[in-house]
Amino acid sequence: MKIPEEIALREERKAKLEERKRVMEERFEKAKREKEEKEREKAGKSKNEGGKGGGKGKPLEKYQYNFTGPESRIMKAGNGQHFEQSTRRRRWIPRGAD
């Protein structure tokens, strides 16, 4: 490979990585805002009003993103003993459920 081709290839890779980093940061910020909104809603409710005490959720520091399949997520598989990278797709859509 010649040097100009190598430089172009590296610049293209760098641009793709920067775009993916931007998308990942946007998703992280969105998840952070949603979590903060839920916490504010919980703070407004008392246990007598149906609010749940204590929140279990994925820490934002462990937020993950798959570059090769952005729509896929890490989900429990089988009987829940292991995890796999997969997507949620509807196999059958009833008529009029659009």
Secondary structure, 3 states (H helix, E strand, C coil): CCHHHHHHHHHHHHHHHHHHHHHHHHHHHHHHHHHHHHHHHHHHCCHHHCCCCCCCCCCHHHCCCCCCCCCCEEEEECCCCEEEEECCCCCCCCCCCC
